[in-house]
Amino acid sequence: MRYLPDGDQMKNADTHTIRQIGIPSLVLMERAALKIVESIEQADVSLSDTLVVCGSGNNGGDGFAAARILVEKGHRASVLFVGKETSLSEECRLQKKIAENLGIPVFTTYPGAEYTVIIDAVFGVGLSRDVTGYYAEVIDWMNAQEAFKVAADIPSGICSRTGRVFGTAFRADLTVAIACEKLGCVLYPGKNYAGKTVTVPIGIDTELFRADPAVCFTWEGKDMEKLLPERRADSHKGSYGRVLMITGSPGMAGAAYLSAKAAYAVGAGLVQVYTSEENRQILQQLLPEAIISCYSEYDEEKLEILLEWADVVCIGCGLGQSSTSEKILCHTLEKIRKPCIIDADGLNILSRHRELMDCGSRCPVILTPHMKEMSRLTGKSVAEIREDRMKVLDEFAEKQPVTCVLKDSRTVAARHGVHKFVNLAGNSAMAKAGSGDVLAGVITGLAAQEKDTFRSAALGVWLHACGGDEARDEKGTYSVLARDLIHGIQKCMKKAEESIRK
């Protein structure tokens, strides 16, 4: 796993390293500058003429030091200083003085020359307000140049927490992230401004992030083999959980099929689908491995028996919002004492019965809303949620004892007191009907095998997205169907299992 801190969290780690570990700030600055230069060299671009645009803070100090290192390596470099002399940090003032002493050109107005590389070292992670006036002119001027563009740590103008553009922002071809990739550079629209991102170590101690649940994290490919549920030699179908999928109103057999098959594909031992009678025949043909139980009208007694049978319940995929569906959802949430995943129509019904969300105090509950469903659950507009999704998730998780999987191009899994998981896998090929049903099934199948429902939710999101990447690689961006995601997931799990055996 790797952490995705925001600016304040990164500053805390920086301060901790300087004060508690004892590594001087100037040493960290020198290391950062060296890594920035090395990263540009590895990008295989011409360094015949580089302009470093520096502000007055420590990000600017990194820039001055990078200019000096470039010159020491035999390249031509100059600096455009756009900060204020009165605002220079101690370290930046020293780095500026060293550059001037070495005869490195330092301009305060736009130079007329053309450059092969422009390095943005104007603001760094501390920016918290819109970029206006002269600074906005500088950023727009940099963007207009033909040079290869590099951001030192984060593109100037991007919020390190939300990815929001503060009026205008530097558009980088390469972002050299110091110690950790910043949260704002993986969330959109910030991601669109960061270009390719490389993370470079400079000795900052990030161990304190472990004790701060406000810091987000993500997983990478090498992590999967350590995360999959254990498959024991001495086991049977009951060892891997009995799943009840309450899914599929009349004409919605596809949602029931996709979610149930996904639960099986990730290892659930036994899946029973409770669905409308109209769906029986097609489901028995499509998925003979599943038990099919059906209703024509609300049957409380039968529902009670099924809830007692299950180890984990998923409700909502294609359920519809009829009076029968509403009764089934309400009774399930009133009686449930098992892990429960609520998706799609289940969430829409729940938004009209918010008092039922207290079921999370009796048993583990996972909600899987997309932005519009989250809007209904919280009463906030989609625009408000997009403005600062982490804040909205924190507030929601603090009030509701549930795990919330907020689905979007950057899906986030959150639970109060736990590091939020931000998914960086996946692609636009997954934007197809049925993709959410597959995700609900994946999370449910994992929850049947895992005691930690937050881990099941986060792993389910990531595995689903990795499966989407496999499906895109096989079928292209346009032609992937929801059923292909399941095949992609199976391929991912097989690769991870083979790695374990090695």
C-alpha positions in Angstrom: 0.0 0.0 0.0 1.0 3.6 -0.3 -0.3 6.8 1.3 -1.9 9.7 -0.5 -1.5 12.6 1.9 -2.8 16.1 1.4 -0.7 19.2 1.9 -1.2 19.6 5.6 -0.5 16.0 6.3 2.6 16.1 4.2 3.8 19.2 6.0 3.3 17.3 9.3 5.5 14.5 8.1 8.1 17.1 6.9 8.1 18.8 10.3 8.3 15.5 12.1 11.3 14.5 10.0 13.1 17.7 10.7 12.4 18.1 14.4 12.1 14.5 15.6 14.3 12.6 13.2 16.8 15.4 12.9 17.3 15.7 9.2 17.7 19.4 8.4 15.3 21.1 6.1 18.1 22.1 3.7 19.2 18.5 3.4 15.7 17.5 2.4 15.6 20.4 -0.1 18.8 19.3 -1.7 17.6 15.7 -2.0 14.3 16.9 -3.5 16.1 19.1 -6.1 18.4 16.2 -7.0 15.5 13.9 -7.5 13.6 16.4 -9.6 16.6 16.8 -11.9 17.2 13.0 -12.1 13.5 12.4 -12.9 13.7 14.9 -15.8 16.8 13.3 -17.1 15.1 9.9 -17.0 12.2 11.4 -19.0 14.7 11.6 -21.9 13.9 15.2 -22.9 16.3 17.9 -24.0 17.8 19.9 -21.1 19.7 22.2 -23.4 17.8 25.2 -22.0 15.7 25.0 -18.8 13.7 27.7 -17.0 12.8 27.2 -13.4 9.9 29.4 -12.2 10.2 29.9 -8.4 8.0 31.3 -5.7 9.1 32.4 -2.3 8.4 29.3 -0.2 10.2 26.0 0.1 8.8 24.8 -3.2 10.7 27.7 -4.7 13.8 26.7 -2.7 13.6 23.3 -4.4 13.4 25.1 -7.7 16.5 27.3 -7.1 18.5 24.2 -6.0 17.3 22.3 -9.0 18.6 25.1 -11.3 22.0 24.9 -9.6 22.2 21.1 -9.9 21.3 21.4 -13.6 24.1 23.8 -14.2 26.5 21.6 -12.2 25.6 18.8 -14.5 26.6 20.9 -17.5 23.1 22.0 -18.6 21.9 25.5 -19.1 19.4 26.8 -16.6 17.9 30.1 -15.5 15.3 31.1 -13.0 12.2 33.3 -13.2 11.5 34.5 -9.6 7.9 35.4 -9.3 7.7 35.5 -5.5 8.1 38.4 -3.1 11.5 39.1 -1.5 9.7 39.9 1.8 8.0 36.5 1.8 11.0 34.3 1.2 11.4 31.4 3.5 14.8 31.0 5.1 15.7 28.0 3.0 14.5 29.6 -0.2 16.4 32.8 0.5 19.6 30.8 1.0 19.1 28.8 -2.2 18.4 32.0 -4.2 21.5 33.6 -2.9 23.6 30.5 -3.8 22.2 30.5 -7.3 23.0 34.2 -7.7 26.5 33.8 -6.3 27.1 31.1 -9.0 26.0 33.5 -11.7 22.8 31.6 -12.6 20.5 34.1 -14.3 17.6 35.1 -12.1 14.9 37.1 -13.8 11.9 38.9 -12.3 10.2 39.6 -15.7 9.3 37.1 -18.5 12.5 36.2 -20.4 12.3 36.4 -24.1 14.1 33.2 -24.9 12.5 29.9 -25.7 13.1 26.9 -23.4 13.1 23.1 -23.8 12.0 22.5 -20.2 10.0 24.6 -17.8 9.9 23.6 -14.1 7.0 24.9 -12.0 8.2 25.6 -8.4 5.8 28.4 -7.6 3.4 27.3 -4.9 3.8 23.7 -3.7 1.2 22.0 -1.5 0.3 24.9 0.7 -2.0 26.8 -1.7 -5.5 27.3 -0.3 -7.0 30.1 -2.3 -7.7 31.0 -5.9 -4.7 32.1 -8.1 -5.3 35.6 -9.3 -3.5 38.6 -10.7 0.2 38.3 -11.5 0.5 34.7 -10.4 -2.4 33.7 -12.7 -0.6 35.5 -15.6 2.6 33.6 -14.8 0.9 30.2 -14.8 -1.0 31.0 -18.0 2.3 32.1 -19.6 4.0 28.9 -18.6 1.1 26.9 -20.0 1.4 28.7 -23.3 5.1 27.8 -23.8 6.1 24.9 -26.1 8.5 23.4 -23.6 8.3 20.1 -21.7 6.6 21.0 -18.5 7.5 19.6 -15.0 5.8 20.3 -11.7 7.8 20.2 -8.5 5.7 18.1 -6.1 2.3 19.3 -7.3 1.2 21.6 -10.2 0.7 25.1 -9.0 -3.0 26.0 -8.7 -4.2 22.5 -7.7 -5.7 21.9 -4.3 -3.6 19.2 -2.6 -6.7 17.8 -0.8 -9.5 17.9 -3.4 -7.9 18.2 -6.8 -9.8 21.4 -7.4 -8.4 24.0 -9.7 -7.9 27.3 -7.9 -8.9 29.5 -10.8 -6.0 28.4 -13.1 -3.3 25.7 -12.8 -0.1 24.6 -14.3 -0.5 21.8 -16.9 2.4 19.4 -16.3 3.7 16.7 -18.6 5.5 15.3 -15.6 4.9 15.8 -11.8 7.8 14.8 -9.5 6.0 14.0 -6.2 8.2 14.4 -3.2 8.0 11.4 -0.8 4.3 10.7 -1.7 1.9 11.4 -4.5 -0.5 14.0 -3.2 -4.2 13.3 -2.9 -5.1 16.2 -5.1 -3.0 14.8 -8.0 -5.0 11.6 -8.2 -8.5 13.1 -7.8 -10.0 14.9 -10.8 -9.6 17.4 -12.2 -6.2 17.6 -10.5 -5.2 14.3 -12.2 -5.6 16.0 -15.6 -3.1 18.6 -14.7 -0.4 16.3 -13.2 0.5 14.4 -16.3 2.7 11.4 -15.6 3.6 11.3 -11.9 6.8 9.8 -10.4 7.2 9.6 -6.7 10.7 10.1 -5.3 12.0 9.4 -1.8 14.1 12.1 0.0 14.1 10.7 3.5 10.8 12.1 4.9 9.5 9.7 7.5 5.9 8.8 6.7 5.4 6.4 9.5 3.2 8.9 11.4 0.6 8.5 8.7 -0.1 5.0 10.1 -1.6 6.6 13.2 -3.6 9.3 11.4 -6.9 7.8 9.9 -7.4 11.1 7.9 -4.6 10.1 5.5 -5.9 8.2 2.5 -4.2 5.2 0.9 -4.2 3.1 -2.2 -3.0 -0.4 -3.3 -0.7 -1.4 -6.2 -0.5 -4.5 -8.2 2.1 -6.2 -6.0 -0.3 -6.0 -3.0 -3.0 -8.2 -4.4 -1.3 -11.5 -3.6 -1.2 -10.5 0.1 -4.9 -9.4 0.2 -6.9 -12.3 -1.3 -8.8 -14.4 1.2 -7.2 -17.6 2.3 -8.2 -20.9 0.6 -7.6 -23.8 2.9 -6.9 -27.3 1.7 -9.2 -28.7 4.4 -12.4 -26.8 3.5 -15.9 -27.1 1.8 -18.4 -24.7 0.3 -19.7 -23.7 3.8 -16.2 -22.6 4.6 -16.5 -19.7 2.2 -19.9 -18.3 3.2 -23.6 -18.5 2.3 -24.6 -15.5 0.3 -28.1 -14.2 -0.1 -28.6 -11.9 -3.1 -32.0 -10.0 -2.8 -32.0 -8.7 -6.4 -33.9 -8.4 -9.6 -37.4 -7.1 -10.0 -39.5 -8.2 -13.0 -37.4 -7.8 -16.1 -34.1 -7.2 -14.2 -32.7 -10.7 -14.3 -29.4 -9.3 -15.6 -28.7 -7.4 -12.4 -29.4 -10.6 -10.3 -27.2 -12.7 -12.7 -24.2 -10.3 -12.7 -24.1 -9.7 -9.0 -24.5 -13.4 -8.1 -22.0 -14.6 -10.7 -19.5 -12.0 -9.4 -19.9 -13.2 -5.8 -19.1 -16.7 -7.0 -16.2 -15.6 -9.1 -14.4 -14.1 -6.1 -14.7 -17.2 -4.0 -18.1 -17.3 -2.2 -19.1 -20.9 -1.3 -22.8 -20.8 -1.9 -25.1 -18.2 -3.5 -28.8 -18.0 -3.3 -30.7 -15.4 -5.3 -34.1 -14.2 -4.0 -35.8 -12.5 -7.0 -39.1 -12.0 -8.8 -40.8 -15.2 -10.0 -40.5 -13.9 -13.6 -36.7 -14.2 -13.4 -36.6 -17.8 -12.3 -36.2 -19.6 -15.6 -33.6 -17.3 -17.1 -31.5 -17.3 -13.9 -31.6 -21.1 -13.7 -30.2 -21.2 -17.3 -27.6 -18.5 -16.9 -26.3 -19.5 -13.5 -27.1 -23.1 -12.6 -24.6 -23.0 -9.7 -26.9 -20.7 -7.8 -30.0 -21.5 -5.7 -33.0 -19.6 -7.1 -35.8 -18.6 -4.7 -38.6 -16.4 -5.9 -41.5 -14.2 -4.8 -44.6 -13.0 -6.5 -45.6 -10.8 -3.6 -44.2 -9.8 -0.2 -43.7 -12.9 1.9 -42.3 -12.0 5.3 -42.1 -15.6 6.6 -40.0 -16.8 3.6 -37.8 -13.7 3.9 -37.1 -14.4 7.5 -36.0 -18.0 6.7 -33.6 -16.8 4.0 -32.1 -14.1 6.3 -31.5 -16.7 8.9 -29.9 -19.0 6.3 -27.4 -16.4 5.0 -24.0 -15.5 6.3 -24.0 -12.3 4.3 -26.8 -10.4 2.4 -26.7 -8.1 -0.6 -29.9 -6.2 -1.4 -30.8 -3.8 -4.1 -29.3 -4.7 -7.5 -32.2 -4.3 -9.9 -34.6 -4.6 -7.0 -36.9 -1.8 -8.3 -38.8 0.6 -6.0 -42.3 -1.0 -6.0 -44.2 -1.3 -2.7 -43.1 -5.0 -2.6 -39.4 -4.0 -3.0 -39.8 -1.4 -0.3 -41.3 -3.8 2.2 -38.5 -6.3 1.5 -35.8 -3.7 2.0 -37.4 -2.3 5.2 -37.9 -5.7 6.8 -34.4 -6.8 5.9 -32.8 -3.8 7.5 -35.0 -4.1 10.6 -34.1 -7.7 11.1 -30.6 -8.1 9.7 -27.9 -9.2 12.1 -25.4 -10.3 9.4 -23.1 -8.3 7.2 -25.3 -6.5 4.6 -24.4 -4.7 1.3 -26.9 -2.2 0.1 -26.8 -1.1 -3.5 -28.7 0.6 -6.3 -32.5 0.6 -5.7 -31.8 -0.5 -2.1 -30.1 2.9 -1.6 -32.9 4.8 -3.2 -35.5 3.2 -0.9 -33.1 3.7 2.0 -32.9 7.5 1.3 -36.6 7.6 2.0 -36.2 5.6 5.3 -33.0 7.1 6.7 -33.9 5.9 10.2 -33.1 2.4 9.0 -29.4 3.3 8.6 -29.0 2.6 12.3 -28.9 -1.1 11.3 -25.2 -0.4 11.0 -25.0 -0.3 14.8 -26.2 -3.9 15.0 -24.2 -5.5 12.1 -21.6 -4.5 9.5 -23.2 -2.5 6.7 -21.7 -1.5 3.4 -23.4 1.2 1.2 -22.3 1.5 -2.5 -23.8 4.8 -3.8 -22.8 6.6 -6.9 -22.8 10.4 -6.8 -26.6 10.9 -7.3 -27.5 8.2 -4.8 -25.1 9.8 -2.3 -26.8 13.1 -2.9 -30.1 11.5 -1.9 -28.6 9.9 1.2 -27.0 13.1 2.4 -29.3 15.9 1.1 -26.2 17.5 -0.5 -26.1 18.3 -4.2 -23.8 16.4 -6.5 -21.8 19.6 -7.0 -21.3 19.9 -3.3 -20.1 16.4 -3.0 -17.6 16.7 -5.9 -16.3 20.0 -4.4 -14.8 18.0 -1.4 -15.9 14.4 -1.4 -13.5 13.5 1.5 -15.1 16.0 3.8 -18.6 14.8 2.8 -17.5 11.2 3.4 -16.0 12.1 6.8 -19.2 13.8 7.9 -21.3 10.9 6.7 -19.1 8.2 8.3 -19.1 10.1 11.6 -22.9 10.1 11.7 -23.6 6.7 10.2 -22.0 3.4 11.5 -21.5 2.1 8.0 -18.8 1.6 5.4 -19.5 3.9 2.4 -18.2 3.1 -1.0 -18.7 6.3 -3.0 -18.5 5.3 -6.7 -17.0 7.6 -9.2 -14.0 7.8 -11.6 -12.0 7.8 -8.3 -14.1 5.5 -6.0 -13.4 6.0 -2.3 -14.2 3.6 0.5 -14.7 5.2 3.9 -15.5 4.2 7.5 -15.2 6.3 10.6 -11.8 5.9 12.3 -10.2 4.0 9.3 -7.9 5.2 6.5 -10.0 5.9 3.4 -9.1 3.8 0.4 -8.8 5.7 -2.9 -9.0 3.5 -6.0 -6.6 4.4 -8.8 -7.2 1.4 -11.0 -9.9 1.1 -13.6 -10.8 2.9 -16.8 -13.6 4.4 -18.9 -14.4 1.0 -20.5 -16.2 0.2 -17.3 -18.8 2.9 -17.7 -21.4 0.4 -18.8 -24.7 -0.8 -17.4 -24.3 -3.6 -15.0 -20.8 -2.6 -13.8 -22.2 -1.6 -10.4 -24.0 -4.9 -10.1 -20.7 -6.7 -10.6 -19.1 -4.5 -7.9 -21.8 -5.2 -5.4 -21.4 -9.0 -6.0 -17.6 -8.8 -5.7 -17.8 -7.0 -2.4 -20.5 -9.4 -1.1 -18.5 -12.5 -2.2 -15.4 -11.1 -0.4 -17.4 -10.2 2.7 -18.6 -13.8 2.9 -15.0 -14.9 3.3 -13.6 -11.9 5.4 -14.4 -10.7 8.9 -13.3 -7.2 8.1 -16.1 -5.7 6.0 -14.1 -2.4 5.3 -11.3 -4.5 3.8 -13.9 -6.4 1.8 -15.3 -3.2 0.5 -11.9 -1.6 -0.4 -10.5 -4.8 -1.9 -13.8 -5.4 -3.8 -13.5 -1.9 -5.4 -9.9 -2.4 -6.3 -10.3 -6.0 -7.7 -13.3 -4.8 -9.7 -11.3 -2.0 -11.2 -8.3 -4.3 -11.9 -10.7 -6.6 -13.7 -11.8 -3.7 -15.8 -8.2 -3.0 -16.8 -7.8 -6.6 -17.8 -11.1 -6.5 -19.8 -10.0 -3.3 -21.6 -6.7 -4.8 -22.5 -8.4 -7.7 -24.0 -11.4 -6.0 -25.7 -10.6 -2.4 -26.0 -12.1 0.7 -24.5 -15.5 0.6 -26.3 -16.5 -3.0 -26.4 -16.2 -4.1 -22.7 -19.5 -5.4 -21.2 -20.2 -5.9 -17.5 -19.9 -9.7 -17.8 -16.3 -9.1 -19.2 -15.4 -7.5 -15.9 -16.0 -10.8 -14.1 -13.7 -12.6 -16.5 -11.1 -9.8 -15.9 -11.4 -10.3 -12.2 -10.9 -14.0 -12.5 -7.7 -13.4 -14.5 -6.4 -10.9 -11.9 -7.0 -13.4 -9.1 -5.4 -16.2 -11.0 -2.3 -14.1 -11.6 -2.1 -13.2 -7.9 -2.6 -16.9 -6.9 0.2 -17.9 -9.2 2.5 -15.3 -7.6 1.7 -16.7 -4.2 2.7 -20.2 -5.4 6.0 -19.0 -6.6 
